[in-house]
Amino acid sequence: MVFVKVAAVSDIPIGKMLGVKAKGKAILIANIGGKLHAMADTCTHASCGLSRGEIEGAVVTCPCHGSRFDVRDGKVLEGPAKLPARVFDVKVDGKSILVNV
């Protein structure tokens, strides 16, 4: 496993998300109730940046066509997307957020 630092814990308050790049991959980091989750920051329907959308609870809505994904497991909750988003392992090291890419 290769964990890469992507942000500081203070960059993502509870209930918020942040789009980052790591090793050439676009990744969305979300803070859900104090637990950090990471998934691909690209909608599987039309490749829009999910971090430009809205987050409510653990659900992110794509800004392009309204697909909804659960950030905890990448599952599609509402289409038009049909394929889940890839998820990544996350860990906190001190004040840093690291993602396995």
DODO-74390 format. One line per field, with one value per residue (C-alpha): residue number from 0; residue in one letter; x, y, z negated. Coordinates in Angstrom, 1 decimal, decimal comma. Layout:
<lumkes>
k <- c(NUM ...)
r <- c(A ...)
xx <- c(X ...)
yy <- c(Y ...)
zz <- c(Z ...)
</lumkes>
This chain:
<lumkes>
k <- c(0 1 2 3 4 5 6 7 8 9 10 11 12 13 14 15 16 17 18 19 20 21 22 23 24 25 26 27 28 29 30 31 32 33 34 35 36 37 38 39 40 41 42 43 44 45 46 47 48 49 50 51 52 53 54 55 56 57 58 59 60 61 62 63 64 65 66 67 68 69 70 71 72 73 74 75 76 77 78 79 80 81 82 83 84 85 86 87 88 89 90 91 92 93 94 95 96 97 98 99 100)
r <- c(M V F V K V A A V S D I P I G K M L G V K A K G K A I L I A N I G G K L H A M A D T C T H A S C G L S R G E I E G A V V T C P C H G S R F D V R D G K V L E G P A K L P A R V F D V K V D G K S I L V N V)
xx <- c(0,0 1,1 -0,4 0,1 -0,5 -3,4 -4,6 -4,6 -7,3 -8,2 -8,9 -12,1 -14,6 -17,3 -20,0 -17,7 -15,7 -12,6 -11,3 -7,6 -5,1 -2,8 -0,5 -2,5 -5,8 -8,7 -10,0 -12,8 -12,3 -15,4 -15,7 -18,8 -19,4 -15,7 -14,7 -12,9 -13,8 -12,2 -13,6 -12,9 -13,8 -15,2 -18,8 -19,0 -21,8 -20,2 -16,8 -17,9 -16,0 -18,1 -16,4 -18,0 -21,4 -23,3 -22,9 -25,7 -24,9 -22,9 -24,4 -22,7 -24,7 -23,0 -23,3 -23,8 -26,7 -27,7 -26,3 -26,0 -23,3 -22,7 -19,2 -18,6 -18,7 -19,1 -22,5 -24,8 -28,0 -29,6 -28,8 -28,2 -24,8 -24,9 -21,4 -20,1 -17,3 -13,9 -13,2 -9,8 -8,5 -7,8 -5,8 -4,8 -1,2 -1,0 -2,6 -2,3 -4,8 -3,3 -5,0 -3,9 -3,6)
yy <- c(0,0 3,5 6,2 9,7 12,9 14,8 17,4 18,5 17,3 21,0 21,5 19,4 20,3 17,8 17,7 19,1 17,7 18,6 17,6 16,7 15,2 12,3 10,4 11,7 10,7 13,0 12,1 13,5 13,5 13,9 14,3 12,5 12,8 13,1 10,1 10,7 8,9 9,0 8,1 9,0 12,6 11,7 10,8 7,4 8,8 11,8 12,3 15,5 16,5 15,4 17,7 20,6 19,2 19,2 16,9 16,2 13,7 10,9 11,6 13,6 14,9 15,3 18,9 17,8 15,4 14,8 11,3 10,6 8,5 7,3 8,6 5,8 3,0 4,7 3,1 4,8 5,9 7,6 7,7 8,4 6,9 3,1 2,2 2,8 5,2 3,8 4,2 4,6 3,7 6,8 7,2 10,2 10,7 13,5 16,4 14,9 13,0 10,2 8,2 4,8 5,4)
zz <- c(0,0 0,8 -1,3 -0,1 -2,1 -0,4 -2,9 -6,6 -8,9 -9,5 -5,7 -5,9 -8,7 -9,6 -6,9 -4,2 -1,3 0,6 4,1 4,2 6,6 5,6 7,9 10,9 9,5 8,7 5,2 3,1 -0,7 -2,9 -6,6 -7,7 -11,4 -12,1 -10,0 -6,8 -3,6 -0,1 3,3 6,9 7,6 11,0 11,7 13,4 15,7 17,4 15,6 13,8 10,7 7,7 5,3 7,2 6,2 3,0 -0,1 -2,5 -5,2 -3,4 0,0 2,7 5,7 9,0 10,3 13,9 14,1 10,4 9,8 6,1 4,4 0,9 0,1 -2,4 0,1 3,6 4,3 6,7 4,8 7,8 11,5 14,3 13,1 13,0 11,8 8,3 7,7 6,6 2,9 1,3 -2,2 -4,4 -7,5 -9,7 -10,7 -13,2 -11,4 -7,9 -5,8 -3,8 -1,1 0,4 4,1)
</lumkes>
